[in-house]
Amino acid sequence: MQVEADVSDDGILTAKLPDRYRGRPVRVMIEDEDELASAQWAALTAVLDRVEPQRIAQRSHREILEEVRGFRESE
């Protein structure tokens, strides 16, 4: 289950959970969105490293990744 939470400036986590969790201990896992995005880009780069350059329309996979990153950042 994923839960949206707020973290205050002094580090206090606030989240609203369903009734069944009230009064019980729960485990919280924090995923840094930047680290997740970096891992996804690393995986994509690894896949494209294995692709034959002749099948990528005369551009290297690094050039394509730069274009994809640029497009993604422009949104």
All heavy atoms as a GROMACS GRO file, in nm:
protein
  604
    1MET      N    1   0.084  -0.116   0.000
    1MET     CA    2   0.000   0.000   0.000
    1MET      C    3   0.090   0.123   0.000
    1MET      O    4   0.188   0.129   0.071
    1MET     CB    5  -0.088   0.002   0.125
    1MET     CG    6  -0.163   0.131   0.131
    1MET     SD    7  -0.232   0.189   0.285
    1MET     CE    8  -0.335   0.075   0.352
    2GLN      N    9   0.056   0.219  -0.081
    2GLN     CA   10   0.128   0.346  -0.083
    2GLN      C   11   0.043   0.451  -0.015
    2GLN      O   12  -0.078   0.455  -0.034
    2GLN     CB   13   0.159   0.390  -0.225
    2GLN     CG   14   0.262   0.304  -0.292
    2GLN     CD   15   0.301   0.360  -0.427
    2GLN    OE1   16   0.240   0.453  -0.477
    2GLN    NE2   17   0.401   0.302  -0.488
    3VAL      N   18   0.109   0.535   0.064
    3VAL     CA   19   0.040   0.639   0.138
    3VAL      C   20   0.112   0.771   0.114
    3VAL      O   21   0.234   0.777   0.121
    3VAL     CB   22   0.040   0.607   0.290
    3VAL    CG1   23  -0.023   0.719   0.369
    3VAL    CG2   24  -0.031   0.476   0.317
    4GLU      N   25   0.038   0.875   0.084
    4GLU     CA   26   0.094   1.009   0.073
    4GLU      C   27   0.115   1.063   0.214
    4GLU      O   28   0.030   1.044   0.301
    4GLU     CB   29   0.000   1.101  -0.004
    4GLU     CG   30  -0.024   1.059  -0.147
    4GLU     CD   31   0.087   1.102  -0.240
    4GLU    OE1   32   0.149   1.207  -0.214
    4GLU    OE2   33   0.110   1.031  -0.339
    5ALA      N   34   0.228   1.129   0.235
    5ALA     CA   35   0.257   1.184   0.368
    5ALA      C   36   0.322   1.321   0.354
    5ALA      O   37   0.377   1.354   0.249
    5ALA     CB   38   0.349   1.089   0.443
    6ASP      N   39   0.315   1.397   0.459
    6ASP     CA   40   0.379   1.528   0.464
    6ASP      C   41   0.491   1.522   0.568
    6ASP      O   42   0.474   1.459   0.673
    6ASP     CB   43   0.279   1.637   0.504
    6ASP     CG   44   0.170   1.658   0.400
    6ASP    OD1   45   0.205   1.664   0.281
    6ASP    OD2   46   0.053   1.667   0.438
    7VAL      N   47   0.602   1.589   0.539
    7VAL     CA   48   0.711   1.598   0.634
    7VAL      C   49   0.732   1.747   0.666
    7VAL      O   50   0.755   1.827   0.576
    7VAL     CB   51   0.842   1.537   0.578
    7VAL    CG1   52   0.953   1.547   0.681
    7VAL    CG2   53   0.820   1.392   0.537
    8SER      N   54   0.721   1.780   0.791
    8SER     CA   55   0.738   1.920   0.832
    8SER      C   56   0.885   1.959   0.830
    8SER      O   57   0.973   1.874   0.818
    8SER     CB   58   0.680   1.941   0.973
    8SER     OG   59   0.758   1.871   1.067
    9ASP      N   60   0.912   2.087   0.844
    9ASP     CA   61   1.050   2.137   0.845
    9ASP      C   62   1.133   2.078   0.959
    9ASP      O   63   1.254   2.065   0.947
    9ASP     CB   64   1.053   2.290   0.855
    9ASP     CG   65   1.002   2.356   0.728
    9ASP    OD1   66   1.007   2.292   0.620
    9ASP    OD2   67   0.956   2.472   0.736
   10ASP      N   68   1.067   2.041   1.068
   10ASP     CA   69   1.142   1.981   1.179
   10ASP      C   70   1.145   1.828   1.172
   10ASP      O   71   1.186   1.760   1.265
   10ASP     CB   72   1.088   2.029   1.314
   10ASP     CG   73   0.940   2.000   1.333
   10ASP    OD1   74   0.873   1.962   1.236
   10ASP    OD2   75   0.891   2.018   1.445
   11GLY      N   76   1.100   1.770   1.058
   11GLY     CA   77   1.115   1.627   1.033
   11GLY      C   78   1.003   1.539   1.083
   11GLY      O   79   1.018   1.417   1.087
   12ILE      N   80   0.891   1.594   1.118
   12ILE     CA   81   0.778   1.514   1.166
   12ILE      C   82   0.695   1.468   1.046
   12ILE      O   83   0.650   1.548   0.966
   12ILE     CB   84   0.692   1.592   1.266
   12ILE    CG1   85   0.775   1.624   1.390
   12ILE    CG2   86   0.566   1.514   1.302
   12ILE    CD1   87   0.706   1.713   1.490
   13LEU      N   88   0.676   1.337   1.038
   13LEU     CA   89   0.600   1.276   0.929
   13LEU      C   90   0.453   1.267   0.970
   13LEU      O   91   0.421   1.218   1.077
   13LEU     CB   92   0.654   1.135   0.901
   13LEU     CG   93   0.582   1.056   0.794
   13LEU    CD1   94   0.636   1.097   0.658
   13LEU    CD2   95   0.600   0.908   0.815
   14THR      N   96   0.365   1.313   0.883
   14THR     CA   97   0.221   1.308   0.908
   14THR      C   98   0.155   1.236   0.791
   14THR      O   99   0.173   1.275   0.676
   14THR     CB  100   0.162   1.450   0.921
   14THR    OG1  101   0.232   1.521   1.022
   14THR    CG2  102   0.015   1.443   0.955
   15ALA      N  103   0.080   1.130   0.824
   15ALA     CA  104   0.011   1.055   0.719
   15ALA      C  105  -0.123   1.008   0.774
   15ALA      O  106  -0.135   0.973   0.891
   15ALA     CB  107   0.094   0.935   0.676
   16LYS      N  108  -0.224   1.007   0.689
   16LYS     CA  109  -0.355   0.955   0.729
   16LYS      C  110  -0.366   0.812   0.676
   16LYS      O  111  -0.353   0.788   0.557
   16LYS     CB  112  -0.466   1.042   0.671
   16LYS     CG  113  -0.602   0.997   0.717
   16LYS     CD  114  -0.704   1.105   0.691
   16LYS     CE  115  -0.842   1.054   0.723
   16LYS     NZ  116  -0.890   1.098   0.850
   17LEU      N  117  -0.387   0.719   0.768
   17LEU     CA  118  -0.395   0.577   0.734
   17LEU      C  119  -0.537   0.525   0.757
   17LEU      O  120  -0.612   0.582   0.836
   17LEU     CB  121  -0.297   0.497   0.820
   17LEU     CG  122  -0.149   0.530   0.802
   17LEU    CD1  123  -0.065   0.452   0.902
   17LEU    CD2  124  -0.104   0.500   0.661
   18PRO      N  125  -0.570   0.415   0.689
   18PRO     CA  126  -0.702   0.354   0.711
   18PRO      C  127  -0.720   0.310   0.857
   18PRO      O  128  -0.622   0.286   0.929
   18PRO     CB  129  -0.701   0.232   0.619
   18PRO     CG  130  -0.600   0.265   0.514
   18PRO     CD  131  -0.496   0.348   0.583
   19ASP      N  132  -0.843   0.298   0.899
   19ASP     CA  133  -0.876   0.264   1.038
   19ASP      C  134  -0.806   0.137   1.086
   19ASP      O  135  -0.767   0.128   1.202
   19ASP     CB  136  -1.028   0.247   1.055
   19ASP     CG  137  -1.102   0.379   1.043
   19ASP    OD1  138  -1.037   0.486   1.054
   19ASP    OD2  139  -1.225   0.374   1.021
   20ARG      N  140  -0.791   0.039   1.000
   20ARG     CA  141  -0.735  -0.090   1.043
   20ARG      C  142  -0.592  -0.079   1.094
   20ARG      O  143  -0.541  -0.169   1.161
   20ARG     CB  144  -0.745  -0.194   0.932
   20ARG     CG  145  -0.657  -0.166   0.812
   20ARG     CD  146  -0.670  -0.281   0.710
   20ARG     NE  147  -0.588  -0.257   0.594
   20ARG     CZ  148  -0.629  -0.205   0.480
   20ARG    NH1  149  -0.756  -0.172   0.465
   20ARG    NH2  150  -0.546  -0.187   0.381
   21TYR      N  151  -0.522   0.031   1.064
   21TYR     CA  152  -0.384   0.048   1.110
   21TYR      C  153  -0.374   0.130   1.238
   21TYR      O  154  -0.267   0.140   1.297
   21TYR     CB  155  -0.300   0.115   1.001
   21TYR     CG  156  -0.284   0.029   0.879
   21TYR    CD1  157  -0.350   0.062   0.761
   21TYR    CD2  158  -0.207  -0.086   0.881
   21TYR    CE1  159  -0.337  -0.017   0.648
   21TYR    CE2  160  -0.193  -0.166   0.770
   21TYR     CZ  161  -0.259  -0.131   0.653
   21TYR     OH  162  -0.248  -0.210   0.543
   22ARG      N  163  -0.482   0.187   1.282
   22ARG     CA  164  -0.477   0.274   1.400
   22ARG      C  165  -0.448   0.194   1.525
   22ARG      O  166  -0.503   0.087   1.547
   22ARG     CB  167  -0.607   0.351   1.413
   22ARG     CG  168  -0.620   0.448   1.297
   22ARG     CD  169  -0.741   0.532   1.304
   22ARG     NE  170  -0.746   0.615   1.182
   22ARG     CZ  171  -0.843   0.694   1.151
   22ARG    NH1  172  -0.946   0.704   1.232
   22ARG    NH2  173  -0.840   0.764   1.041
   23GLY      N  174  -0.357   0.246   1.605
   23GLY     CA  175  -0.319   0.179   1.730
   23GLY      C  176  -0.222   0.064   1.709
   23GLY      O  177  -0.192  -0.009   1.804
   24ARG      N  178  -0.173   0.046   1.588
   24ARG     CA  179  -0.082  -0.065   1.558
   24ARG      C  180   0.049  -0.008   1.503
   24ARG      O  181   0.050   0.096   1.438
   24ARG     CB  182  -0.143  -0.157   1.454
   24ARG     CG  183  -0.272  -0.223   1.502
   24ARG     CD  184  -0.338  -0.306   1.395
   24ARG     NE  185  -0.246  -0.404   1.338
   24ARG     CZ  186  -0.274  -0.475   1.230
   24ARG    NH1  187  -0.388  -0.459   1.168
   24ARG    NH2  188  -0.187  -0.561   1.184
   25PRO      N  189   0.159  -0.078   1.526
   25PRO     CA  190   0.284  -0.033   1.465
   25PRO      C  191   0.283  -0.062   1.314
   25PRO      O  192   0.226  -0.161   1.270
   25PRO     CB  193   0.392  -0.116   1.535
   25PRO     CG  194   0.322  -0.234   1.591
   25PRO     CD  195   0.178  -0.194   1.613
   26VAL      N  196   0.342   0.028   1.238
   26VAL     CA  197   0.354   0.009   1.093
   26VAL      C  198   0.499   0.037   1.054
   26VAL      O  199   0.572   0.105   1.126
   26VAL     CB  200   0.260   0.102   1.012
   26VAL    CG1  201   0.115   0.068   1.040
   26VAL    CG2  202   0.288   0.246   1.039
   27ARG      N  203   0.541  -0.015   0.943
   27ARG     CA  204   0.675   0.010   0.891
   27ARG      C  205   0.664   0.112   0.779
   27ARG      O  206   0.580   0.100   0.690
   27ARG     CB  207   0.736  -0.119   0.837
   27ARG     CG  208   0.876  -0.098   0.781
   27ARG     CD  209   0.939  -0.227   0.742
   27ARG     NE  210   0.954  -0.305   0.864
   27ARG     CZ  211   0.973  -0.436   0.868
   27ARG    NH1  212   0.977  -0.504   0.757
   27ARG    NH2  213   0.986  -0.498   0.982
   28VAL      N  214   0.753   0.210   0.781
   28VAL     CA  215   0.754   0.315   0.679
   28VAL      C  216   0.882   0.300   0.598
   28VAL      O  217   0.990   0.288   0.654
   28VAL     CB  218   0.748   0.456   0.743
   28VAL    CG1  219   0.759   0.564   0.638
   28VAL    CG2  220   0.622   0.471   0.825
   29MET      N  221   0.867   0.299   0.466
   29MET     CA  222   0.983   0.292   0.378
   29MET      C  223   0.986   0.421   0.297
   29MET      O  224   0.887   0.458   0.236
   29MET     CB  225   0.972   0.171   0.285
   29MET     CG  226   1.093   0.151   0.198
   29MET     SD  227   1.085  -0.002   0.106
   29MET     CE  228   1.014   0.056  -0.045
   30ILE      N  229   1.101   0.486   0.295
   30ILE     CA  230   1.116   0.613   0.224
   30ILE      C  231   1.190   0.587   0.093
   30ILE      O  232   1.297   0.526   0.094
   30ILE     CB  233   1.196   0.715   0.308
   30ILE    CG1  234   1.137   0.728   0.447
   30ILE    CG2  235   1.211   0.845   0.234
   30ILE    CD1  236   1.025   0.823   0.461
   31GLU      N  237   1.133   0.630  -0.018
   31GLU     CA  238   1.201   0.621  -0.147
   31GLU      C  239   1.227   0.762  -0.196
   31GLU      O  240   1.134   0.842  -0.208
   31GLU     CB  241   1.114   0.548  -0.249
   31GLU     CG  242   1.103   0.400  -0.226
   31GLU     CD  243   1.024   0.332  -0.336
   31GLU    OE1  244   0.964   0.401  -0.421
   31GLU    OE2  245   1.019   0.209  -0.336
   32ASP      N  246   1.351   0.791  -0.221
   32ASP     CA  247   1.389   0.922  -0.273
   32ASP      C  248   1.359   0.922  -0.423
   32ASP      O  249   1.410   0.840  -0.498
   32ASP     CB  250   1.537   0.947  -0.248
   32ASP     CG  251   1.578   1.088  -0.281
   32ASP    OD1  252   1.522   1.147  -0.377
   32ASP    OD2  253   1.667   1.140  -0.212
   33GLU      N  254   1.274   1.013  -0.468
   33GLU     CA  255   1.232   1.015  -0.609
   33GLU      C  256   1.351   1.036  -0.702
   33GLU      O  257   1.355   0.981  -0.812
   33GLU     CB  258   1.127   1.123  -0.631
   33GLU     CG  259   0.994   1.090  -0.568
   33GLU     CD  260   0.890   1.197  -0.590
   33GLU    OE1  261   0.916   1.294  -0.665
   33GLU    OE2  262   0.781   1.185  -0.531
   34ASP      N  263   1.450   1.115  -0.660
   34ASP     CA  264   1.568   1.138  -0.744
   34ASP      C  265   1.648   1.010  -0.763
   34ASP      O  266   1.695   0.981  -0.872
   34ASP     CB  267   1.657   1.247  -0.684
   34ASP     CG  268   1.592   1.383  -0.688
   34ASP    OD1  269   1.502   1.404  -0.773
   34ASP    OD2  270   1.629   1.469  -0.605
   35GLU      N  271   1.663   0.932  -0.654
   35GLU     CA  272   1.736   0.806  -0.664
   35GLU      C  273   1.662   0.707  -0.754
   35GLU      O  274   1.723   0.635  -0.832
   35GLU     CB  275   1.757   0.745  -0.526
   35GLU     CG  276   1.856   0.821  -0.441
   35GLU     CD  277   1.869   0.763  -0.302
   35GLU    OE1  278   1.824   0.649  -0.279
   35GLU    OE2  279   1.925   0.832  -0.215
   36LEU      N  280   1.530   0.703  -0.743
   36LEU     CA  281   1.450   0.614  -0.826
   36LEU      C  282   1.464   0.650  -0.973
   36LEU      O  283   1.484   0.563  -1.058
   36LEU     CB  284   1.302   0.620  -0.784
   36LEU     CG  285   1.205   0.530  -0.858
   36LEU    CD1  286   1.244   0.383  -0.841
   36LEU    CD2  287   1.064   0.552  -0.806
   37ALA      N  288   1.457   0.778  -1.005
   37ALA     CA  289   1.471   0.823  -1.143
   37ALA      C  290   1.610   0.789  -1.196
   37ALA      O  291   1.625   0.744  -1.310
   37ALA     CB  292   1.445   0.973  -1.155
   38SER      N  293   1.713   0.807  -1.114
   38SER     CA  294   1.849   0.774  -1.156
   38SER      C  295   1.863   0.625  -1.186
   38SER      O  296   1.929   0.586  -1.282
   38SER     CB  297   1.950   0.814  -1.048
   38SER     OG  298   1.952   0.954  -1.034
   39ALA      N  299   1.802   0.543  -1.103
   39ALA     CA  300   1.808   0.399  -1.124
   39ALA      C  301   1.737   0.360  -1.254
   39ALA      O  302   1.784   0.274  -1.329
   39ALA     CB  303   1.745   0.325  -1.006
   40GLN      N  304   1.626   0.426  -1.284
   40GLN     CA  305   1.554   0.397  -1.408
   40GLN      C  306   1.637   0.438  -1.529
   40GLN      O  307   1.641   0.367  -1.628
   40GLN     CB  308   1.419   0.468  -1.408
   40GLN     CG  309   1.321   0.409  -1.309
   40GLN     CD  310   1.196   0.492  -1.295
   40GLN    OE1  311   1.194   0.610  -1.328
   40GLN    NE2  312   1.091   0.431  -1.241
   41TRP      N  313   1.702   0.555  -1.521
   41TRP     CA  314   1.788   0.598  -1.632
   41TRP      C  315   1.905   0.504  -1.649
   41TRP      O  316   1.945   0.472  -1.761
   41TRP     CB  317   1.838   0.741  -1.610
   41TRP     CG  318   1.736   0.844  -1.646
   41TRP    CD1  319   1.675   0.931  -1.561
   41TRP    CD2  320   1.681   0.870  -1.776
   41TRP    NE1  321   1.585   1.010  -1.629
   41TRP    CE2  322   1.588   0.974  -1.761
   41TRP    CE3  323   1.701   0.815  -1.902
   41TRP    CZ2  324   1.515   1.026  -1.867
   41TRP    CZ3  325   1.628   0.868  -2.008
   41TRP    CH2  326   1.537   0.970  -1.991
   42ALA      N  327   1.962   0.455  -1.540
   42ALA     CA  328   2.074   0.362  -1.548
   42ALA      C  329   2.030   0.232  -1.615
   42ALA      O  330   2.103   0.177  -1.698
   42ALA     CB  331   2.131   0.335  -1.409
   43ALA      N  332   1.911   0.185  -1.582
   43ALA     CA  333   1.860   0.062  -1.643
   43ALA      C  334   1.836   0.083  -1.792
   43ALA      O  335   1.870  -0.004  -1.873
   43ALA     CB  336   1.731   0.018  -1.573
   44LEU      N  337   1.779   0.197  -1.829
   44LEU     CA  338   1.755   0.225  -1.970
   44LEU      C  339   1.887   0.236  -2.046
   44LEU      O  340   1.901   0.182  -2.156
   44LEU     CB  341   1.675   0.356  -1.984
   44LEU     CG  342   1.642   0.400  -2.126
   44LEU    CD1  343   1.565   0.294  -2.202
   44LEU    CD2  344   1.564   0.530  -2.123
   45THR      N  345   1.985   0.300  -1.987
   45THR     CA  346   2.116   0.312  -2.051
   45THR      C  347   2.179   0.174  -2.070
   45THR      O  348   2.236   0.146  -2.175
   45THR     CB  349   2.209   0.401  -1.966
   45THR    OG1  350   2.150   0.530  -1.957
   45THR    CG2  351   2.346   0.413  -2.028
   46ALA      N  352   2.166   0.087  -1.971
   46ALA     CA  353   2.222  -0.048  -1.981
   46ALA      C  354   2.158  -0.125  -2.096
   46ALA      O  355   2.226  -0.196  -2.171
   46ALA     CB  356   2.203  -0.123  -1.850
   47VAL      N  357   2.028  -0.112  -2.112
   47VAL     CA  358   1.958  -0.179  -2.222
   47VAL      C  359   2.007  -0.124  -2.356
   47VAL      O  360   2.039  -0.199  -2.449
   47VAL     CB  361   1.805  -0.163  -2.210
   47VAL    CG1  362   1.735  -0.206  -2.337
   47VAL    CG2  363   1.754  -0.243  -2.091
   48LEU      N  364   2.013   0.007  -2.367
   48LEU     CA  365   2.055   0.068  -2.493
   48LEU      C  366   2.202   0.043  -2.524
   48LEU      O  367   2.241   0.043  -2.640
   48LEU     CB  368   2.025   0.218  -2.491
   48LEU     CG  369   1.875   0.252  -2.494
   48LEU    CD1  370   1.855   0.401  -2.479
   48LEU    CD2  371   1.808   0.201  -2.620
   49ASP      N  372   2.283   0.018  -2.422
   49ASP     CA  373   2.424  -0.017  -2.444
   49ASP      C  374   2.436  -0.147  -2.524
   49ASP      O  375   2.534  -0.168  -2.595
   49ASP     CB  376   2.499  -0.031  -2.312
   49ASP     CG  377   2.546   0.102  -2.256
   49ASP    OD1  378   2.563   0.198  -2.335
   49ASP    OD2  379   2.566   0.109  -2.134
   50ARG      N  380   2.336  -0.234  -2.510
   50ARG     CA  381   2.340  -0.363  -2.578
   50ARG      C  382   2.278  -0.361  -2.717
   50ARG      O  383   2.285  -0.459  -2.790
   50ARG     CB  384   2.270  -0.467  -2.492
   50ARG     CG  385   2.341  -0.493  -2.360
   50ARG     CD  386   2.282  -0.611  -2.286
   50ARG     NE  387   2.142  -0.592  -2.251
   50ARG     CZ  388   2.099  -0.547  -2.133
   50ARG    NH1  389   2.184  -0.513  -2.041
   50ARG    NH2  390   1.970  -0.534  -2.110
   51VAL      N  391   2.215  -0.252  -2.755
   51VAL     CA  392   2.150  -0.242  -2.886
   51VAL      C  393   2.253  -0.213  -2.994
   51VAL      O  394   2.346  -0.135  -2.974
   51VAL     CB  395   2.042  -0.131  -2.884
   51VAL    CG1  396   1.983  -0.109  -3.020
   51VAL    CG2  397   1.933  -0.165  -2.784
   52GLU      N  398   2.236  -0.272  -3.108
   52GLU     CA  399   2.326  -0.246  -3.220
   52GLU      C  400   2.307  -0.102  -3.269
   52GLU      O  401   2.195  -0.062  -3.299
   52GLU     CB  402   2.298  -0.342  -3.334
   52GLU     CG  403   2.326  -0.487  -3.300
   52GLU     CD  404   2.288  -0.578  -3.415
   52GLU    OE1  405   2.303  -0.537  -3.531
   52GLU    OE2  406   2.243  -0.689  -3.387
   53PRO      N  407   2.415  -0.025  -3.281
   53PRO     CA  408   2.403   0.116  -3.324
   53PRO      C  409   2.336   0.132  -3.461
   53PRO      O  410   2.271   0.232  -3.486
   53PRO     CB  411   2.547   0.165  -3.329
   53PRO     CG  412   2.622   0.073  -3.240
   53PRO     CD  413   2.551  -0.059  -3.247
   54GLN      N  414   2.347   0.036  -3.550
   54GLN     CA  415   2.288   0.048  -3.683
   54GLN      C  416   2.136   0.049  -3.678
   54GLN      O  417   2.071   0.094  -3.771
   54GLN     CB  418   2.331  -0.069  -3.774
   54GLN     CG  419   2.479  -0.076  -3.799
   54GLN     CD  420   2.553  -0.153  -3.690
   54GLN    OE1  421   2.495  -0.198  -3.592
   54GLN    NE2  422   2.683  -0.166  -3.706
   55ARG      N  423   2.079   0.003  -3.571
   55ARG     CA  424   1.933  -0.004  -3.561
   55ARG      C  425   1.874   0.118  -3.492
   55ARG      O  426   1.756   0.123  -3.466
   55ARG     CB  427   1.894  -0.131  -3.485
   55ARG     CG  428   1.939  -0.256  -3.561
   55ARG     CD  429   1.916  -0.381  -3.482
   55ARG     NE  430   1.775  -0.396  -3.452
   55ARG     CZ  431   1.728  -0.486  -3.368
   55ARG    NH1  432   1.809  -0.567  -3.304
   55ARG    NH2  433   1.599  -0.495  -3.345
   56ILE      N  434   1.955   0.222  -3.465
   56ILE     CA  435   1.907   0.339  -3.391
   56ILE      C  436   1.909   0.464  -3.480
   56ILE      O  437   1.939   0.572  -3.437
   56ILE     CB  438   1.988   0.362  -3.263
   56ILE    CG1  439   1.989   0.238  -3.177
   56ILE    CG2  440   1.931   0.477  -3.183
   56ILE    CD1  441   2.062   0.254  -3.046
   57ALA      N  442   1.880   0.453  -3.604
   57ALA     CA  443   1.867   0.566  -3.696
   57ALA      C  444   1.988   0.660  -3.694
   57ALA      O  445   1.975   0.780  -3.682
   57ALA     CB  446   1.740   0.643  -3.665
   58GLN      N  447   2.106   0.605  -3.703
   58GLN     CA  448   2.230   0.681  -3.716
   58GLN      C  449   2.260   0.775  -3.600
   58GLN      O  450   2.329   0.874  -3.617
   58GLN     CB  451   2.231   0.758  -3.848
   58GLN     CG  452   2.210   0.672  -3.971
   58GLN     CD  453   2.318   0.562  -3.982
   58GLN    OE1  454   2.436   0.590  -3.963
   58GLN    NE2  455   2.278   0.441  -4.012
   59ARG      N  456   2.209   0.746  -3.483
   59ARG     CA  457   2.242   0.822  -3.364
   59ARG      C  458   2.282   0.724  -3.255
   59ARG      O  459   2.226   0.615  -3.246
   59ARG     CB  460   2.124   0.906  -3.316
   59ARG     CG  461   2.090   1.020  -3.410
   59ARG     CD  462   1.981   1.105  -3.357
   59ARG     NE  463   1.858   1.023  -3.350
   59ARG     CZ  464   1.746   1.063  -3.295
   59ARG    NH1  465   1.739   1.180  -3.239
   59ARG    NH2  466   1.640   0.986  -3.295
   60SER      N  467   2.372   0.764  -3.170
   60SER     CA  468   2.410   0.677  -3.059
   60SER      C  469   2.300   0.681  -2.953
   60SER      O  470   2.219   0.773  -2.947
   60SER     CB  471   2.542   0.722  -2.997
   60SER     OG  472   2.523   0.840  -2.921
   61HIS      N  473   2.300   0.580  -2.871
   61HIS     CA  474   2.199   0.576  -2.765
   61HIS      C  475   2.218   0.692  -2.667
   61HIS      O  476   2.124   0.742  -2.609
   61HIS     CB  477   2.199   0.442  -2.693
   61HIS     CG  478   2.319   0.417  -2.609
   61HIS    ND1  479   2.440   0.379  -2.661
   61HIS    CD2  480   2.338   0.427  -2.475
   61HIS    CE1  481   2.527   0.365  -2.565
   61HIS    NE2  482   2.468   0.394  -2.450
   62ARG      N  483   2.339   0.738  -2.651
   62ARG     CA  484   2.365   0.852  -2.562
   62ARG      C  485   2.298   0.980  -2.617
   62ARG      O  486   2.241   1.058  -2.542
   62ARG     CB  487   2.514   0.874  -2.546
   62ARG     CG  488   2.584   0.754  -2.487
   62ARG     CD  489   2.634   0.780  -2.349
   62ARG     NE  490   2.702   0.662  -2.298
   62ARG     CZ  491   2.667   0.602  -2.187
   62ARG    NH1  492   2.568   0.648  -2.116
   62ARG    NH2  493   2.733   0.497  -2.145
   63GLU      N  494   2.303   0.998  -2.749
   63GLU     CA  495   2.235   1.113  -2.811
   63GLU      C  496   2.084   1.104  -2.792
   63GLU      O  497   2.018   1.204  -2.763
   63GLU     CB  498   2.270   1.122  -2.960
   63GLU     CG  499   2.413   1.157  -2.988
   63GLU     CD  500   2.450   1.143  -3.134
   63GLU    OE1  501   2.411   1.042  -3.197
   63GLU    OE2  502   2.518   1.234  -3.185
   64ILE      N  503   2.031   0.984  -2.808
   64ILE     CA  504   1.887   0.964  -2.790
   64ILE      C  505   1.848   0.990  -2.645
   64ILE      O  506   1.748   1.057  -2.616
   64ILE     CB  507   1.846   0.822  -2.834
   64ILE    CG1  508   1.863   0.809  -2.986
   64ILE    CG2  509   1.703   0.791  -2.792
   64ILE    CD1  510   1.848   0.669  -3.038
   65LEU      N  511   1.930   0.942  -2.550
   65LEU     CA  512   1.901   0.966  -2.409
   65LEU      C  513   1.901   1.115  -2.377
   65LEU      O  514   1.815   1.163  -2.302
   65LEU     CB  515   2.003   0.896  -2.320
   65LEU     CG  516   1.982   0.746  -2.299
   65LEU    CD1  517   2.098   0.687  -2.222
   65LEU    CD2  518   1.852   0.719  -2.227
   66GLU      N  519   1.993   1.188  -2.434
   66GLU     CA  520   1.998   1.333  -2.412
   66GLU      C  521   1.870   1.400  -2.464
   66GLU      O  522   1.814   1.487  -2.398
   66GLU     CB  523   2.120   1.394  -2.480
   66GLU     CG  524   2.250   1.365  -2.407
   66GLU     CD  525   2.252   1.415  -2.264
   66GLU    OE1  526   2.206   1.529  -2.239
   66GLU    OE2  527   2.296   1.340  -2.177
   67GLU      N  528   1.822   1.356  -2.580
   67GLU     CA  529   1.698   1.412  -2.634
   67GLU      C  530   1.578   1.376  -2.546
   67GLU      O  531   1.491   1.460  -2.521
   67GLU     CB  532   1.675   1.362  -2.777
   67GLU     CG  533   1.768   1.426  -2.877
   67GLU     CD  534   1.735   1.384  -3.019
   67GLU    OE1  535   1.618   1.357  -3.049
   67GLU    OE2  536   1.830   1.380  -3.100
   68VAL      N  537   1.575   1.252  -2.498
   68VAL     CA  538   1.465   1.210  -2.411
   68VAL      C  539   1.468   1.290  -2.282
   68VAL      O  540   1.364   1.337  -2.234
   68VAL     CB  541   1.472   1.058  -2.384
   68VAL    CG1  542   1.374   1.018  -2.275
   68VAL    CG2  543   1.445   0.980  -2.511
   69ARG      N  544   1.586   1.306  -2.222
   69ARG     CA  545   1.598   1.385  -2.099
   69ARG      C  546   1.552   1.529  -2.123
   69ARG      O  547   1.482   1.586  -2.041
   69ARG     CB  548   1.742   1.386  -2.050
   69ARG     CG  549   1.780   1.259  -1.980
   69ARG     CD  550   1.918   1.271  -1.915
   69ARG     NE  551   1.955   1.146  -1.854
   69ARG     CZ  552   2.063   1.076  -1.886
   69ARG    NH1  553   2.147   1.120  -1.976
   69ARG    NH2  554   2.089   0.962  -1.825
   70GLY      N  555   1.595   1.587  -2.234
   70GLY     CA  556   1.554   1.723  -2.266
   70GLY      C  557   1.404   1.736  -2.281
   70GLY      O  558   1.342   1.832  -2.232
   71PHE      N  559   1.343   1.639  -2.347
   71PHE     CA  560   1.198   1.639  -2.364
   71PHE      C  561   1.128   1.626  -2.229
   71PHE      O  562   1.034   1.697  -2.198
   71PHE     CB  563   1.155   1.525  -2.456
   71PHE     CG  564   1.007   1.511  -2.471
   71PHE    CD1  565   0.936   1.600  -2.551
   71PHE    CD2  566   0.938   1.411  -2.405
   71PHE    CE1  567   0.800   1.589  -2.564
   71PHE    CE2  568   0.801   1.399  -2.418
   71PHE     CZ  569   0.731   1.489  -2.498
   72ARG      N  570   1.179   1.534  -2.146
   72ARG     CA  571   1.119   1.509  -2.016
   72ARG      C  572   1.129   1.632  -1.927
   72ARG      O  573   1.035   1.667  -1.857
   72ARG     CB  574   1.189   1.392  -1.950
   72ARG     CG  575   1.131   1.352  -1.819
   72ARG     CD  576   1.196   1.226  -1.769
   72ARG     NE  577   1.152   1.199  -1.634
   72ARG     CZ  578   1.229   1.149  -1.541
   72ARG    NH1  579   1.352   1.118  -1.567
   72ARG    NH2  580   1.183   1.129  -1.421
   73GLU      N  581   1.242   1.701  -1.930
   73GLU     CA  582   1.262   1.819  -1.845
   73GLU      C  583   1.181   1.938  -1.895
   73GLU      O  584   1.152   2.029  -1.818
   73GLU     CB  585   1.411   1.854  -1.840
   73GLU     CG  586   1.490   1.750  -1.763
   73GLU     CD  587   1.639   1.769  -1.775
   73GLU    OE1  588   1.683   1.863  -1.844
   73GLU    OE2  589   1.712   1.689  -1.717
   74SER      N  590   1.141   1.939  -2.021
   74SER     CA  591   1.066   2.052  -2.075
   74SER      C  592   0.918   2.047  -2.037
   74SER      O  593   0.846   2.143  -2.055
   74SER     CB  594   1.080   2.058  -2.228
   74SER     OG  595   1.013   1.950  -2.288
   75GLU      N  596   0.872   1.933  -1.987
   75GLU     CA  597   0.730   1.919  -1.951
   75GLU      C  598   0.698   1.981  -1.820
   75GLU      O  599   0.761   2.001  -1.732
   75GLU     CB  600   0.690   1.772  -1.948
   75GLU     CG  601   0.689   1.713  -2.085
   75GLU     CD  602   0.640   1.569  -2.084
   75GLU    OE1  603   0.608   1.515  -1.979
   75GLU    OE2  604   0.633   1.511  -2.191
   0.00000   0.00000   0.00000
